Amino acid sequence: MIERAPRTTAFGLSAAVTRAAVSALRAKAPGGRDRWQRKNYAGRTVEWYAGPASAVAAALGTGRVSPAAGVAVAVAGVCGAYDDVAGAGDPRRGFRAHLSALRDGEVTSGAVKLVGISAAGLVAGAFLKERPVDRLLAGVVIAGAAHFVNLVDVRPGRAAAAVLALGAPGLLRAGAGAEIAATAMAAAAAVLPDDLGERAMIGDTGAHALGAALGAAVVAGNGRAGLVAHAAALVAAAVYGDKVSEVARGVE
């Protein structure tokens, strides 16, 4: 029988931290309210508080279970925030565009995000697994999951809904993986209503952090066979990123 208490506690704490962080940021609006407004895909002005709030909750909740994974989630959120701010006007999307710019000597915010999240995933993998191959696979899964959730963040609610759907199977497992999955799902659930209602967006900040937490849950709950399967799927999603985003965009 799977013990439910740790998962329930993790879910409740993460949801509470997310909502509290949204309220605190909305009340203070550090740097002025204009800094916390964004245009969504339809040109509507929405709040950005949900992104940092969900990232903070995911990092703290994951770190409570695994400090190394928590740091990776925090780094993913920080890299996403950098891209949200520094890359706001950059029309380039996807690894290929940013790697091409890097070859030409231009360090884009997307390239910083790619290197930072990948490095954080590999470091976390080194702490979470013992064998070198498993450590590498763990890093790929954490970074790949962060990227995947960002790929589907093309319409309101897509990224948060993906975290809920993909995290649910992790709840069936016992141990750290279930707690981290519950943490990611709770943060996503807490921001989903405002995201769907086009009152808020999570941006790269929330998408990358929630995705990294989802990846950490997979790593904590799987052995080598599971890591290989997830890593292969995530690498394929990255290679065909435009198609993934197109499919997510078309789901109504």
KEKE-3310 file (N, C-alpha, C; in steps of 0.2 Angstrom, whole numbers, plus 5000, padded with zeros to 4 digits):
npx = (5004:5003:5010:5000:5001:5014:5014:5002:5005:5016:5009:4999:5008:5015:5005:5000:5011:5013:5001:5003:5014:5011:5001:5009:5019:5010:5005:5016:5024:5038:5049:5039:5023:5022:5033:5029:5019:5014:5012:5001:4998:4988:4989:4984:4985:4993:4996:5012:5015:5013:5022:5036:5031:5026:5038:5046:5039:5040:5054:5057:5049:5053:5067:5065:5063:5074:5089:5098:5091:5082:5090:5093:5080:5078:5088:5084:5072:5077:5085:5075:5068:5078:5077:5064:5065:5077:5076:5064:5060:5065:5063:5068:5067:5069:5081:5090:5090:5096:5108:5114:5115:5125:5136:5139:5145:5136:5129:5114:5099:5092:5102:5110:5101:5099:5112:5114:5103:5105:5117:5114:5105:5113:5122:5113:5109:5121:5121:5109:5110:5120:5129:5139:5132:5119:5119:5121:5110:5100:5103:5099:5086:5080:5084:5078:5065:5062:5063:5054:5041:5041:5041:5027:5021:5012:5000:4986:4986:4992:5005:5004:4994:5000:5010:5002:4995:5006:5013:5005:5005:5017:5013:5008:5019:5029:5039:5052:5050:5036:5033:5040:5033:5020:5023:5026:5014:5005:5009:5007:4993:4989:4991:4984:4970:4970:4979:4972:4961:4967:4972:4984:5001:5013:5026:5043:5049:5041:5037:5050:5054:5044:5044:5057:5056:5047:5055:5064:5056:5054:5067:5069:5060:5063:5072:5086:5081:5069:5074:5081:5070:5062:5072:5075:5062:5061:5072:5069:5058:5064:5071:5061:5055:5047:5036:5031:5027:5018:5008:5003:4998:4988:4978:4963)
npy = (4994:5011:5025:5039:5051:5059:5063:5070:5080:5087:5091:5100:5110:5115:5121:5130:5139:5143:5151:5160:5167:5173:5182:5190:5195:5202:5212:5219:5221:5222:5234:5240:5240:5239:5231:5218:5214:5207:5203:5192:5178:5183:5196:5202:5210:5203:5196:5193:5187:5174:5166:5167:5164:5151:5145:5147:5140:5127:5125:5126:5116:5104:5105:5102:5088:5083:5091:5093:5092:5102:5113:5112:5114:5127:5134:5132:5140:5153:5154:5154:5165:5175:5174:5178:5191:5197:5192:5195:5203:5195:5186:5174:5156:5140:5127:5127:5139:5147:5141:5143:5157:5157:5151:5161:5170:5177:5178:5173:5175:5164:5154:5156:5151:5137:5132:5134:5127:5114:5112:5112:5102:5091:5092:5090:5077:5070:5069:5063:5050:5035:5028:5032:5032:5033:5045:5054:5051:5055:5069:5073:5070:5079:5092:5090:5088:5101:5109:5103:5106:5120:5120:5117:5128:5137:5142:5148:5140:5128:5123:5121:5112:5101:5098:5093:5082:5074:5073:5065:5050:5048:5049:5037:5030:5026:5035:5047:5052:5052:5063:5074:5074:5078:5090:5098:5097:5103:5116:5119:5117:5127:5139:5137:5141:5155:5156:5149:5158:5168:5179:5178:5173:5160:5160:5158:5157:5150:5139:5132:5129:5121:5111:5106:5101:5091:5083:5079:5072:5061:5056:5052:5042:5032:5018:5013:5008:5015:5028:5029:5027:5039:5049:5047:5050:5063:5069:5067:5075:5087:5088:5088:5100:5111:5105:5099:5110:5115:5106:5107:5120:5118:5111:5113)
npz = (5000:4996:5004:5008:5015:5014:5001:5001:5010:5004:4992:4998:5004:4993:4985:4994:4996:4983:4981:4991:4988:4975:4980:4988:4979:4971:4979:4983:4971:4966:4959:4952:4944:4930:4927:4930:4920:4905:4888:4881:4869:4862:4863:4874:4890:4903:4920:4927:4939:4943:4937:4944:4957:4956:4952:4964:4973:4968:4968:4982:4987:4981:4985:4998:4998:4991:4991:4981:4969:4971:4970:4956:4951:4955:4948:4935:4935:4938:4926:4917:4921:4917:4904:4901:4904:4898:4885:4880:4869:4858:4844:4841:4842:4850:4851:4840:4833:4843:4846:4833:4833:4843:4838:4829:4837:4846:4861:4866:4876:4876:4874:4886:4894:4890:4892:4906:4912:4908:4913:4927:4928:4925:4936:4947:4944:4946:4960:4963:4957:4957:4947:4933:4920:4924:4930:4920:4912:4921:4921:4908:4908:4918:4913:4900:4903:4908:4897:4888:4895:4893:4879:4876:4881:4874:4873:4884:4899:4894:4898:4912:4913:4906:4916:4926:4920:4916:4928:4936:4935:4942:4955:4959:4963:4977:4989:4986:4973:4971:4980:4975:4963:4967:4972:4961:4953:4962:4962:4949:4948:4956:4949:4938:4936:4934:4924:4913:4912:4906:4914:4920:4917:4916:4910:4904:4916:4926:4918:4915:4928:4934:4925:4927:4940:4937:4930:4939:4948:4940:4939:4952:4954:4946:4939:4928:4916:4915:4915:4903:4894:4896:4894:4880:4874:4878:4872:4858:4858:4860:4848:4838:4841:4836:4830:4842:4849:4839:4839:4853:4852:4844:4851:4857)
capx = (5000:5007:5008:4998:5003:5020:5012:4997:5008:5019:5004:4997:5013:5017:5000:5000:5017:5012:4996:5005:5019:5007:4998:5014:5021:5005:5004:5022:5026:5045:5051:5034:5018:5024:5038:5025:5014:5016:5007:5000:4998:4982:4990:4981:4990:4992:5001:5017:5017:5012:5029:5041:5028:5026:5045:5049:5036:5043:5061:5057:5046:5058:5072:5063:5064:5081:5092:5101:5085:5079:5094:5092:5074:5079:5092:5079:5068:5081:5087:5069:5067:5082:5075:5058:5066:5082:5074:5057:5059:5069:5059:5071:5064:5071:5089:5094:5091:5101:5115:5117:5118:5131:5141:5141:5147:5131:5126:5107:5096:5091:5108:5111:5096:5101:5118:5112:5098:5108:5123:5111:5102:5119:5125:5108:5110:5127:5119:5104:5111:5127:5133:5140:5127:5113:5119:5120:5103:5096:5103:5096:5079:5079:5084:5074:5058:5061:5063:5047:5036:5042:5039:5020:5018:5011:4993:4985:4985:4995:5011:5002:4990:5004:5013:4997:4994:5012:5015:5000:5008:5022:5009:5007:5025:5031:5045:5054:5047:5029:5033:5042:5028:5015:5025:5026:5007:5002:5011:5004:4986:4988:4991:4980:4964:4972:4982:4967:4957:4970:4973:4991:5005:5019:5032:5048:5051:5037:5037:5056:5055:5039:5047:5063:5053:5044:5060:5067:5052:5055:5073:5069:5056:5064:5079:5090:5076:5064:5077:5082:5064:5061:5077:5074:5056:5063:5077:5065:5053:5068:5073:5055:5052:5042:5030:5028:5023:5012:5002:5001:4995:4981:4974:4958)
capy = (5000:5017:5030:5045:5057:5063:5066:5075:5086:5090:5095:5106:5115:5118:5125:5136:5143:5147:5156:5166:5170:5177:5187:5194:5199:5207:5217:5223:5223:5225:5237:5243:5235:5238:5225:5212:5214:5204:5202:5185:5176:5186:5203:5204:5211:5198:5197:5188:5185:5166:5162:5167:5161:5143:5143:5147:5134:5121:5124:5124:5109:5099:5105:5099:5081:5082:5098:5094:5093:5108:5118:5112:5118:5135:5137:5132:5145:5159:5155:5156:5172:5179:5174:5182:5198:5199:5189:5197:5205:5191:5182:5167:5151:5134:5126:5128:5146:5150:5138:5146:5163:5156:5150:5167:5174:5181:5174:5175:5173:5157:5150:5156:5146:5131:5130:5134:5122:5108:5111:5111:5095:5086:5092:5086:5070:5067:5068:5058:5043:5033:5026:5038:5032:5035:5052:5057:5051:5060:5076:5074:5070:5085:5097:5089:5090:5108:5111:5101:5110:5126:5120:5117:5134:5142:5145:5148:5134:5122:5121:5119:5106:5096:5096:5089:5076:5070:5071:5061:5044:5048:5049:5030:5027:5028:5038:5054:5053:5054:5069:5079:5075:5081:5097:5101:5097:5108:5123:5120:5118:5134:5145:5135:5145:5162:5155:5148:5163:5174:5184:5178:5168:5158:5162:5153:5156:5145:5133:5128:5127:5116:5105:5103:5097:5085:5078:5077:5067:5055:5053:5050:5037:5027:5015:5014:5007:5021:5034:5028:5028:5046:5053:5046:5053:5070:5071:5067:5081:5093:5088:5090:5105:5115:5100:5098:5117:5116:5101:5110:5126:5117:5108:5117)
capz = (5000:4995:5009:5005:5019:5012:4995:5002:5013:4998:4988:5001:5005:4987:4983:4999:4995:4977:4981:4995:4984:4971:4984:4991:4973:4968:4984:4983:4964:4966:4953:4948:4941:4923:4926:4931:4915:4899:4883:4879:4862:4859:4864:4880:4895:4909:4926:4927:4946:4943:4935:4949:4962:4955:4952:4971:4977:4965:4971:4989:4989:4978:4989:5005:4997:4988:4990:4974:4964:4972:4967:4949:4949:4956:4943:4929:4936:4937:4919:4913:4922:4913:4897:4901:4905:4893:4879:4879:4862:4854:4840:4839:4847:4849:4852:4833:4832:4848:4845:4827:4835:4848:4833:4826:4842:4850:4867:4867:4883:4876:4875:4893:4897:4888:4896:4913:4914:4906:4918:4933:4928:4926:4943:4951:4942:4950:4967:4963:4955:4958:4942:4928:4915:4927:4932:4913:4910:4925:4919:4902:4910:4921:4908:4894:4905:4909:4890:4886:4897:4890:4872:4876:4884:4869:4874:4891:4903:4891:4902:4919:4912:4905:4922:4930:4916:4916:4935:4939:4936:4948:4962:4960:4966:4984:4990:4984:4966:4972:4984:4970:4958:4970:4973:4954:4952:4966:4960:4943:4949:4960:4945:4932:4934:4932:4917:4908:4912:4903:4919:4921:4913:4920:4906:4905:4923:4929:4914:4916:4935:4934:4920:4930:4945:4935:4928:4946:4950:4936:4941:4959:4954:4941:4938:4922:4910:4915:4913:4896:4890:4897:4891:4873:4873:4879:4866:4852:4858:4858:4841:4834:4846:4832:4830:4848:4850:4835:4842:4859:4850:4840:4855:4860)
cpx = (5004:5005:5006:5000:5008:5017:5007:5000:5012:5015:5002:5001:5014:5011:4999:5005:5016:5007:4999:5010:5016:5004:5003:5017:5016:5004:5010:5024:5033:5047:5046:5029:5019:5028:5034:5019:5017:5010:5007:5000:4993:4983:4987:4986:4988:4997:5006:5019:5017:5018:5034:5038:5028:5033:5048:5046:5039:5050:5061:5054:5050:5064:5071:5064:5071:5084:5095:5096:5082:5083:5093:5085:5074:5083:5088:5075:5071:5083:5081:5067:5071:5080:5068:5059:5071:5080:5067:5055:5062:5064:5061:5068:5068:5079:5093:5095:5096:5108:5118:5119:5124:5137:5144:5144:5142:5128:5119:5105:5094:5096:5111:5107:5097:5107:5117:5108:5101:5113:5119:5108:5108:5122:5120:5109:5116:5126:5114:5105:5119:5131:5133:5134:5121:5113:5118:5113:5098:5097:5099:5088:5077:5079:5079:5067:5057:5060:5056:5041:5035:5039:5031:5017:5017:5004:4991:4983:4989:5000:5008:4998:4994:5008:5008:4996:5000:5015:5011:5002:5013:5019:5008:5013:5025:5037:5046:5051:5040:5029:5034:5036:5022:5017:5024:5018:5004:5003:5008:4996:4984:4987:4987:4974:4965:4975:4977:4962:4960:4971:4981:4994:5011:5026:5037:5050:5047:5037:5044:5056:5050:5042:5053:5061:5050:5049:5063:5063:5053:5061:5073:5065:5057:5072:5081:5085:5071:5067:5079:5076:5062:5066:5076:5068:5058:5067:5073:5060:5057:5070:5067:5051:5046:5036:5027:5024:5017:5006:4999:4996:4988:4976:4969:4953)
cpy = (5006:5022:5036:5051:5061:5067:5072:5081:5090:5094:5101:5111:5119:5123:5131:5141:5147:5152:5162:5170:5175:5183:5192:5198:5204:5213:5222:5226:5226:5228:5240:5238:5234:5232:5219:5211:5211:5204:5195:5184:5181:5194:5206:5205:5207:5199:5191:5185:5177:5163:5162:5163:5153:5141:5142:5141:5127:5119:5122:5117:5103:5099:5102:5091:5079:5089:5099:5095:5100:5114:5118:5115:5125:5138:5137:5138:5152:5160:5157:5163:5177:5180:5178:5189:5200:5197:5191:5199:5201:5186:5175:5162:5144:5133:5128:5135:5149:5147:5141:5153:5163:5155:5156:5172:5178:5176:5177:5173:5166:5152:5150:5151:5139:5128:5129:5129:5115:5107:5109:5104:5090:5086:5088:5079:5066:5066:5063:5051:5041:5031:5032:5038:5035:5042:5056:5057:5055:5067:5077:5074:5076:5091:5096:5090:5097:5111:5109:5105:5117:5126:5120:5123:5139:5144:5144:5141:5127:5119:5118:5113:5100:5093:5092:5082:5071:5068:5066:5053:5043:5048:5042:5027:5029:5031:5045:5056:5056:5061:5075:5080:5079:5089:5101:5102:5102:5115:5124:5121:5125:5140:5143:5139:5152:5161:5154:5154:5169:5180:5184:5173:5166:5159:5157:5152:5150:5138:5129:5125:5121:5110:5102:5099:5091:5080:5075:5071:5060:5052:5049:5043:5031:5024:5017:5014:5013:5027:5034:5030:5036:5050:5053:5050:5061:5073:5072:5073:5087:5094:5091:5095:5109:5111:5100:5105:5118:5112:5104:5116:5124:5113:5113:5114)
cpz = (5000:5001:5006:5009:5016:5005:4996:5006:5008:4994:4991:5002:4999:4985:4987:4997:4988:4977:4986:4992:4979:4974:4986:4985:4971:4973:4984:4976:4964:4959:4949:4945:4934:4922:4927:4926:4909:4894:4881:4872:4859:4860:4870:4886:4901:4914:4925:4934:4947:4942:4941:4955:4962:4955:4960:4974:4974:4968:4978:4991:4986:4983:4996:5004:4995:4987:4983:4969:4965:4969:4959:4947:4950:4950:4936:4929:4935:4929:4915:4914:4918:4906:4896:4901:4899:4886:4877:4872:4856:4850:4839:4845:4845:4849:4845:4832:4837:4848:4838:4829:4839:4843:4830:4831:4847:4855:4868:4874:4882:4876:4882:4896:4896:4892:4903:4916:4913:4912:4925:4934:4929:4933:4948:4950:4946:4957:4968:4961:4956:4952:4936:4923:4918:4928:4925:4911:4914:4923:4913:4903:4913:4916:4902:4896:4906:4902:4887:4888:4894:4882:4871:4879:4879:4869:4882:4894:4900:4896:4909:4918:4910:4911:4926:4926:4917:4923:4938:4940:4941:4955:4964:4963:4973:4984:4987:4978:4967:4975:4979:4965:4961:4971:4966:4952:4955:4964:4953:4944:4952:4955:4938:4931:4931:4925:4912:4907:4909:4908:4921:4917:4917:4917:4907:4912:4926:4925:4915:4923:4936:4930:4924:4936:4943:4933:4934:4948:4946:4938:4947:4959:4949:4941:4931:4916:4910:4913:4906:4892:4890:4893:4883:4871:4873:4874:4860:4852:4857:4851:4836:4838:4842:4832:4836:4850:4846:4837:4848:4857:4847:4845:4859:4865)
residu = (MET:ILE:GLU:ARG:ALA:PRO:ARG:THR:THR:ALA:PHE:GLY:LEU:SER:ALA:ALA:VAL:THR:ARG:ALA:ALA:VAL:SER:ALA:LEU:ARG:ALA:LYS:ALA:PRO:GLY:GLY:ARG:ASP:ARG:TRP:GLN:ARG:LYS:ASN:TYR:ALA:GLY:ARG:THR:VAL:GLU:TRP:TYR:ALA:GLY:PRO:ALA:SER:ALA:VAL:ALA:ALA:ALA:LEU:GLY:THR:GLY:ARG:VAL:SER:PRO:ALA:ALA:GLY:VAL:ALA:VAL:ALA:VAL:ALA:GLY:VAL:CYS:GLY:ALA:TYR:ASP:ASP:VAL:ALA:GLY:ALA:GLY:ASP:PRO:ARG:ARG:GLY:PHE:ARG:ALA:HIS:LEU:SER:ALA:LEU:ARG:ASP:GLY:GLU:VAL:THR:SER:GLY:ALA:VAL:LYS:LEU:VAL:GLY:ILE:SER:ALA:ALA:GLY:LEU:VAL:ALA:GLY:ALA:PHE:LEU:LYS:GLU:ARG:PRO:VAL:ASP:ARG:LEU:LEU:ALA:GLY:VAL:VAL:ILE:ALA:GLY:ALA:ALA:HIS:PHE:VAL:ASN:LEU:VAL:ASP:VAL:ARG:PRO:GLY:ARG:ALA:ALA:ALA:ALA:VAL:LEU:ALA:LEU:GLY:ALA:PRO:GLY:LEU:LEU:ARG:ALA:GLY:ALA:GLY:ALA:GLU:ILE:ALA:ALA:THR:ALA:MET:ALA:ALA:ALA:ALA:ALA:VAL:LEU:PRO:ASP:ASP:LEU:GLY:GLU:ARG:ALA:MET:ILE:GLY:ASP:THR:GLY:ALA:HIS:ALA:LEU:GLY:ALA:ALA:LEU:GLY:ALA:ALA:VAL:VAL:ALA:GLY:ASN:GLY:ARG:ALA:GLY:LEU:VAL:ALA:HIS:ALA:ALA:ALA:LEU:VAL:ALA:ALA:ALA:VAL:TYR:GLY:ASP:LYS:VAL:SER:GLU:VAL:ALA:ARG:GLY:VAL:GLU)
# end
